[in-house]
Amino acid sequence: MSTLDATVSMLEAMPEEARIRVFEFTQKLFTSRKPANPFTSVSVKQVASDLAESRQQIAEGKGLNMEDALNELGRNHGFL
């Protein structure tokens, strides 16, 4: 399933009220004069630090299986 197919599938499964909220948010992204990127810039040092922390957590067995994590997010937000 492509990303587009998955996105359409999620939108189709959403209640009408949730689809309207997604539409309104998307509309704001295109009409806002502010940048749409919600992320702040970080330094190379911060990225390296975050990566080291992530690798340590994985080494300690604290990592999550990505498929399980995505399925949980989908269930929590009504996509699955």
ChimeraX attribute file (.defattr): number of C-alpha atoms within 10 A of each C-alpha:
attribute: neighborCount
match mode: 1-to-1
recipient: residues
	/A:1	7
	/A:2	7
	/A:3	8
	/A:4	9
	/A:5	10
	/A:6	12
	/A:7	13
	/A:8	11
	/A:9	14
	/A:10	15
	/A:11	15
	/A:12	12
	/A:13	14
	/A:14	16
	/A:15	10
	/A:16	11
	/A:17	9
	/A:18	12
	/A:19	15
	/A:20	12
	/A:21	11
	/A:22	14
	/A:23	12
	/A:24	11
	/A:25	11
	/A:26	12
	/A:27	11
	/A:28	13
	/A:29	14
	/A:30	11
	/A:31	9
	/A:32	9
	/A:33	8
	/A:34	9
	/A:35	9
	/A:36	12
	/A:37	7
	/A:38	6
	/A:39	7
	/A:40	5
	/A:41	7
	/A:42	8
	/A:43	8
	/A:44	9
	/A:45	9
	/A:46	11
	/A:47	11
	/A:48	11
	/A:49	12
	/A:50	12
	/A:51	12
	/A:52	12
	/A:53	12
	/A:54	14
	/A:55	14
	/A:56	13
	/A:57	13
	/A:58	12
	/A:59	10
	/A:60	9
	/A:61	9
	/A:62	11
	/A:63	12
	/A:64	11
	/A:65	8
	/A:66	9
	/A:67	9
	/A:68	10
	/A:69	11
	/A:70	12
	/A:71	13
	/A:72	14
	/A:73	13
	/A:74	13
	/A:75	11
	/A:76	10
	/A:77	10
	/A:78	12
	/A:79	17
	/A:80	13
